[in-house]
Amino acid sequence: DVKVTQSSRYLVKRTGEKVFLECVQDMDHENMFWYRQDPGLGLRLIYFSYDVKMKEKGDIPEGYSVSREKKERFSLILESASTNQTSMYLCASSLRTRLGQPQHFGDGTRLSIL
Amino acid sequence: GENVEQHPSTLSVQEGDSAVIKCTYSDSASNYFPWYKQELGKRPQLIIDIRSNVGEKKDQRIAVTLNKTAKHFSLHITETQPEDSAVYFCAASMYSGGGADGLTFGKGTHLIIQP
């Protein structure tokens, strides 16, 4: 069974701090993704990566960056946290093939920026 | 970019009845359409998916239909049970010979099964 593990379930940070959210998957998946989930807005794609050191912007990348130094680990970085980044953050991974493959999600990190 | 519309936002049905959730997408190049179920406080879990070379797919009480011409796809749940109560999300993506593409999600449908 695929396991996607996010380092923190709940996190509270202050405005202006640099925040790191970590995600690790154990299924040797090439693709990894970061989404944020807000009530009434569904899930929105922030960044994704299809290989080590590769990254692509999603629909809402402003204020975020990512790092993928190892295949199993994908980090989301809030360069200078702001209150509008208070949200649930979900990491996902999938196989890389020609056809669409299911994305497997972690339990999420609920981040509060004060 | 892709835009996915999902309706209704809330759906209440009697236990044992059927439930239908509908989604439309904007990008005709999209070719992969998964459905996720999310229970309160839990991660989204894939319940069924369909690719654009198929018009319908079933898995026990769950089925998905795809109409590429009209650019819409639907989730059908028959003989609903209390454990079907959750938020359901549709999504769309375009996969090519390259690597990944993120999913564009609908805003979700809160399905309530009345006993």
Interface residues (C-beta under 8 A of the other chain):
Chain A: E30 N31 F33 Y35 G40 L41 G42 L43 R44 L45 F48 S49 Y50 D51 M54 E56 G58 D59 L90 S94 R96 T97 R98 L99 G100 Q101 P102 Q103 H104 F105 G106 D107 G108
Chain B: G1 Q6 N31 Y32 P34 Y36 K42 R43 P44 Q45 L46 D49 R51 F89 A91 S93 Y95 S96 G97 G98 G99 A100 D101 G102 L103 T104 F105 G106 K107 G108
